[in-house]
Amino acid sequence: MKQKSHSGTKKRTRVTGSGKLMFQKSCKRHLLSSKSKRQKKASTGGVLAPSGHLKRLARLLNISK
């Protein structure tokens, strides 16, 4: 039987053109009125997945890393 990919991880990560994993920064969903403009702007865009998490993420996504 084929191994299934983790659906939640598929929705939360994306692979860049160079093959690196990226995901969104946290703290941008709610309670935004109490956060400064600087803090909100800093959490836009994506962030590369830490090297310590790559093995686990690759296993969840069924990709070779």
N, CA, C and O atoms as a MOPAC input file, in Angstrom:
PM7 MOZYME 1SCF
protein

 N      0.83700 1    -1.17900 1     0.00000 1
 C      0.00000 1     0.00000 1     0.00000 1
 C      0.88500 1     1.24800 1     0.00000 1
 O      1.89200 1     1.31100 1     0.70600 1
 N      0.49200 1     2.23200 1    -0.80100 1
 C      1.29600 1     3.44900 1    -0.87800 1
 C      1.15800 1     4.27700 1     0.39700 1
 O      0.10300 1     4.29300 1     1.03200 1
 N      2.23100 1     4.95700 1     0.75400 1
 C      2.22700 1     5.84200 1     1.92000 1
 C      1.53200 1     7.15400 1     1.55400 1
 O      1.81100 1     7.72400 1     0.49900 1
 N      0.64700 1     7.63100 1     2.39900 1
 C     -0.06400 1     8.87700 1     2.11600 1
 C      0.71500 1    10.06700 1     2.65400 1
 O      1.36900 1     9.98000 1     3.69300 1
 N      0.63400 1    11.18300 1     1.92800 1
 C      1.24400 1    12.42800 1     2.39300 1
 C      0.36300 1    13.04000 1     3.47400 1
 O     -0.84400 1    12.80200 1     3.50700 1
 N      0.95900 1    13.81600 1     4.34400 1
 C      0.23000 1    14.47100 1     5.42500 1
 C     -0.48700 1    15.68800 1     4.85100 1
 O      0.16100 1    16.63400 1     4.40300 1
 N     -1.82200 1    15.67100 1     4.85900 1
 C     -2.60500 1    16.71800 1     4.20600 1
 C     -2.37900 1    18.08300 1     4.82900 1
 O     -2.29600 1    19.08200 1     4.11400 1
 N     -2.27700 1    18.14200 1     6.15500 1
 C     -2.06800 1    19.42300 1     6.82600 1
 C     -0.73700 1    20.04100 1     6.46900 1
 O     -0.63800 1    21.25900 1     6.31600 1
 N      0.29100 1    19.21700 1     6.33500 1
 C      1.61000 1    19.72200 1     5.97100 1
 C      1.62500 1    20.18700 1     4.52400 1
 O      2.28700 1    21.17200 1     4.19900 1
 N      0.90600 1    19.49400 1     3.65500 1
 C      0.82900 1    19.90300 1     2.25300 1
 C      0.22400 1    21.29700 1     2.12600 1
 O      0.65500 1    22.08800 1     1.28800 1
 N     -0.77400 1    21.59900 1     2.95600 1
 C     -1.45700 1    22.88900 1     2.88300 1
 C     -0.61100 1    24.01600 1     3.46400 1
 O     -0.76900 1    25.17100 1     3.06800 1
 N      0.27900 1    23.70000 1     4.39400 1
 C      1.01500 1    24.72900 1     5.11500 1
 C      2.40100 1    25.02100 1     4.56000 1
 O      3.00900 1    26.02100 1     4.94400 1
 N      2.91800 1    24.18600 1     3.67400 1
 C      4.26100 1    24.38300 1     3.15300 1
 C      4.22300 1    24.45900 1     1.63900 1
 O      3.26600 1    24.01700 1     1.00300 1
 N      5.27700 1    25.02700 1     1.07300 1
 C      5.44800 1    24.99700 1    -0.36900 1
 C      6.93000 1    24.81900 1    -0.66600 1
 O      7.78800 1    25.19600 1     0.13200 1
 N      7.21500 1    24.24500 1    -1.81500 1
 C      8.59100 1    23.99400 1    -2.21900 1
 C      9.01400 1    25.11000 1    -3.15800 1
 O      8.30800 1    25.41100 1    -4.12000 1
 N     10.15400 1    25.72300 1    -2.89300 1
 C     10.65100 1    26.80100 1    -3.74400 1
 C     11.24600 1    26.21500 1    -5.01800 1
 O     11.32700 1    24.99600 1    -5.17200 1
 N     11.65800 1    27.08500 1    -5.92400 1
 C     12.25100 1    26.64800 1    -7.17700 1
 C     13.54100 1    25.88900 1    -6.97800 1
 O     13.88100 1    25.01300 1    -7.77300 1
 N     14.27000 1    26.22300 1    -5.91100 1
 C     15.53100 1    25.53700 1    -5.64500 1
 C     15.34700 1    24.28700 1    -4.78400 1
 O     16.32600 1    23.64500 1    -4.40300 1
 N     14.09100 1    23.94000 1    -4.47800 1
 C     13.82200 1    22.71400 1    -3.74000 1
 C     13.77700 1    22.86400 1    -2.23500 1
 O     13.72600 1    21.86200 1    -1.52200 1
 N     13.79700 1    24.10200 1    -1.72800 1
 C     13.73900 1    24.31300 1    -0.28000 1
 C     12.28300 1    24.45000 1     0.15900 1
 O     11.42300 1    24.85300 1    -0.62400 1
 N     12.01700 1    24.10900 1     1.41600 1
 C     10.66400 1    24.18700 1     1.95500 1
 C     10.44400 1    25.53600 1     2.62600 1
 O     11.30300 1    26.02200 1     3.36300 1
 N      9.28400 1    26.13600 1     2.36500 1
 C      8.92500 1    27.41300 1     2.97300 1
 C      7.55700 1    27.29100 1     3.61300 1
 O      6.73500 1    26.47200 1     3.20200 1
 N      7.31900 1    28.12200 1     4.63400 1
 C      5.99000 1    28.22900 1     5.20700 1
 C      5.79000 1    29.65100 1     5.70200 1
 O      6.74500 1    30.42400 1     5.78300 1
 N      4.55100 1    29.99900 1     6.03300 1
 C      4.21800 1    31.34300 1     6.48200 1
 C      4.65000 1    31.55900 1     7.92000 1
 O      4.65700 1    30.62700 1     8.72300 1
 N      5.00700 1    32.78500 1     8.23800 1
 C      5.29800 1    33.12500 1     9.62800 1
 C      3.99600 1    33.16000 1    10.41500 1
 O      2.91300 1    33.30200 1     9.84800 1
 N      4.12000 1    33.03000 1    11.72000 1
 C      2.93600 1    32.98000 1    12.56700 1
 C      2.51900 1    34.38500 1    13.01100 1
 O      3.16400 1    35.37100 1    12.65600 1
 N      1.46000 1    34.46400 1    13.77200 1
 C      0.96500 1    35.69700 1    14.42300 1
 C      0.39400 1    36.71100 1    13.44200 1
 O      0.55300 1    37.91400 1    13.64600 1
 N     -0.26800 1    36.25400 1    12.38000 1
 C     -0.85700 1    37.19900 1    11.43200 1
 C     -2.32300 1    36.86800 1    11.16800 1
 O     -2.86600 1    37.28600 1    10.14600 1
 N     -2.97400 1    36.13100 1    12.06100 1
 C     -4.35300 1    35.69800 1    11.81500 1
 C     -5.39800 1    36.52300 1    12.55200 1
 O     -6.44000 1    36.84500 1    11.98100 1
 N     -5.14400 1    36.86700 1    13.79900 1
 C     -6.15300 1    37.58900 1    14.57100 1
 C     -5.44400 1    38.45300 1    15.60500 1
 O     -4.22700 1    38.36900 1    15.76900 1
 N     -6.20800 1    39.27800 1    16.29600 1
 C     -5.69100 1    40.23400 1    17.28500 1
 C     -4.67000 1    41.18500 1    16.65500 1
 O     -3.64000 1    41.49100 1    17.25600 1
 N     -4.96500 1    41.64200 1    15.44900 1
 C     -4.00500 1    42.46400 1    14.71700 1
 C     -4.03400 1    43.92700 1    15.14500 1
 O     -3.07300 1    44.65700 1    14.90000 1
 N     -5.11400 1    44.36400 1    15.77500 1
 C     -5.20300 1    45.77500 1    16.14900 1
 C     -4.22100 1    46.12800 1    17.26300 1
 O     -3.80900 1    47.28200 1    17.38100 1
 N     -3.84900 1    45.15700 1    18.07000 1
 C     -2.91900 1    45.43800 1    19.16500 1
 C     -1.45800 1    45.31400 1    18.74000 1
 O     -0.56000 1    45.63600 1    19.51800 1
 N     -1.21300 1    44.84900 1    17.51600 1
 C      0.16200 1    44.69100 1    17.04000 1
 C      0.58000 1    45.91000 1    16.23300 1
 O     -0.23900 1    46.53500 1    15.55900 1
 N      1.84900 1    46.23500 1    16.30900 1
 C      2.35100 1    47.39700 1    15.59000 1
 C      2.44500 1    47.09400 1    14.09700 1
 O      2.47300 1    45.94000 1    13.67000 1
 N      2.49200 1    48.17100 1    13.32500 1
 C      2.61800 1    48.02100 1    11.88300 1
 C      3.91300 1    47.29800 1    11.53400 1
 O      3.96000 1    46.49100 1    10.60500 1
 N      4.95000 1    47.59600 1    12.28500 1
 C      6.24800 1    46.96400 1    12.06100 1
 C      6.19000 1    45.45400 1    12.29100 1
 O      6.76100 1    44.67400 1    11.52800 1
 N      5.49600 1    45.06100 1    13.34500 1
 C      5.36900 1    43.64200 1    13.66800 1
 C      4.55100 1    42.91100 1    12.60700 1
 O      4.88000 1    41.78800 1    12.22700 1
 N      3.47700 1    43.55700 1    12.12800 1
 C      2.63300 1    42.92700 1    11.11400 1
 C      3.36700 1    42.81500 1     9.78300 1
 O      3.24900 1    41.80600 1     9.08800 1
 N      4.12000 1    43.84700 1     9.43000 1
 C      4.86100 1    43.82400 1     8.17200 1
 C      5.96300 1    42.77400 1     8.20300 1
 O      6.25000 1    42.14500 1     7.18400 1
 N      6.58200 1    42.57900 1     9.36600 1
 C      7.66200 1    41.60000 1     9.49000 1
 C      7.15000 1    40.17300 1     9.33300 1
 O      7.91700 1    39.28400 1     8.96100 1
 N      5.86700 1    39.93800 1     9.60900 1
 C      5.36000 1    38.57400 1     9.52700 1
 C      4.73700 1    38.25500 1     8.17300 1
 O      4.16300 1    37.17900 1     8.00500 1
 N      4.83800 1    39.17000 1     7.19700 1
 C      4.35400 1    38.85700 1     5.85200 1
 C      5.42600 1    38.07700 1     5.10900 1
 O      6.58500 1    38.04200 1     5.52200 1
 N      5.03100 1    37.46500 1     4.03000 1
 C      5.97700 1    36.67100 1     3.26000 1
 C      6.21500 1    35.33500 1     3.92800 1
 O      5.52700 1    34.97700 1     4.88300 1
 N      7.17000 1    34.61400 1     3.43600 1
 C      7.44300 1    33.28800 1     3.96700 1
 C      8.78600 1    33.21900 1     4.63900 1
 O      9.56800 1    34.16900 1     4.61300 1
 N      9.04100 1    32.08800 1     5.23700 1
 C     10.31500 1    31.84000 1     5.89900 1
 C     10.74500 1    30.42200 1     5.52400 1
 O      9.91700 1    29.51700 1     5.42600 1
 N     12.03800 1    30.24300 1     5.31900 1
 C     12.54900 1    28.90900 1     5.00300 1
 C     12.43500 1    28.01100 1     6.22900 1
 O     12.63000 1    28.45300 1     7.36100 1
 N     12.11900 1    26.75800 1     5.98400 1
 C     12.01700 1    25.79500 1     7.07100 1
 C     13.40000 1    25.58400 1     7.68500 1
 O     14.38600 1    25.48000 1     6.95500 1
 N     13.48700 1    25.52000 1     9.01000 1
 C     14.77800 1    25.30400 1     9.66300 1
 C     15.38100 1    23.95700 1     9.26800 1
 O     14.66000 1    22.99600 1     9.00100 1
 N     16.69400 1    23.90500 1     9.23700 1
 C     17.37100 1    22.68300 1     8.79600 1
 C     17.06900 1    21.50300 1     9.71500 1
 O     17.08000 1    20.35600 1     9.26900 1
 N     16.80100 1    21.76900 1    10.98700 1
 C     16.48800 1    20.69300 1    11.91400 1
 C     15.12800 1    20.07000 1    11.68000 1
 O     14.86200 1    18.97700 1    12.18100 1
 N     14.25300 1    20.73600 1    10.92800 1
 C     12.90800 1    20.22600 1    10.67300 1
 C     12.78700 1    19.53400 1     9.32400 1
 O     11.77100 1    18.89600 1     9.04900 1
 N     13.81100 1    19.65000 1     8.47600 1
 C     13.68800 1    19.15900 1     7.11000 1
 C     13.44400 1    17.65700 1     7.03700 1
 O     12.64700 1    17.20500 1     6.21500 1
 N     14.10800 1    16.88400 1     7.87100 1
 C     13.95200 1    15.43300 1     7.82600 1
 C     12.51300 1    15.04400 1     8.15900 1
 O     11.91600 1    14.19500 1     7.49700 1
 N     11.97200 1    15.67500 1     9.19200 1
 C     10.60300 1    15.36300 1     9.60200 1
 C      9.59000 1    15.80700 1     8.54400 1
 O      8.64300 1    15.08000 1     8.24300 1
 N      9.79500 1    17.01200 1     7.97600 1
 C      8.88200 1    17.50800 1     6.95000 1
 C      8.94200 1    16.64900 1     5.69400 1
 O      7.91200 1    16.38500 1     5.07300 1
 N     10.12600 1    16.21800 1     5.32000 1
 C     10.26800 1    15.36100 1     4.14300 1
 C      9.54100 1    14.04200 1     4.35100 1
 O      8.94600 1    13.50800 1     3.41600 1
 N      9.58400 1    13.51300 1     5.56400 1
 C      8.88200 1    12.26800 1     5.84900 1
 C      7.36400 1    12.47000 1     5.77900 1
 O      6.64500 1    11.60200 1     5.28400 1
 N      6.88200 1    13.60700 1     6.27100 1
 C      5.44300 1    13.88000 1     6.21900 1
 C      4.95500 1    14.08700 1     4.79300 1
 O      3.83100 1    13.71200 1     4.45900 1
 N      5.79200 1    14.68000 1     3.95500 1
 C      5.40200 1    14.97900 1     2.58800 1
 C      5.77700 1    13.88000 1     1.60200 1
 O      5.43100 1    13.96300 1     0.42300 1
 N      6.47400 1    12.86100 1     2.06500 1
 C      6.92800 1    11.75500 1     1.22300 1
 C      7.81100 1    12.24800 1     0.07900 1
 O      7.62900 1    11.84900 1    -1.07200 1
 N      8.76100 1    13.11000 1     0.40100 1
 C      9.74500 1    13.55200 1    -0.58400 1
 C     11.13200 1    13.19100 1    -0.05400 1
 O     11.32500 1    13.04500 1     1.15300 1
 N     12.07300 1    13.05200 1    -0.94700 1
 C     13.42100 1    12.69400 1    -0.50600 1
 C     14.22900 1    13.93700 1    -0.24900 1
 O     14.31200 1    14.81000 1    -1.11400 1
 N     14.83100 1    14.04000 1     0.92400 1
 C     15.68700 1    15.17600 1     1.30100 1
 C     16.97900 1    14.64700 1     1.83900 1
 O     17.85400 1    15.42500 1     2.21900 1

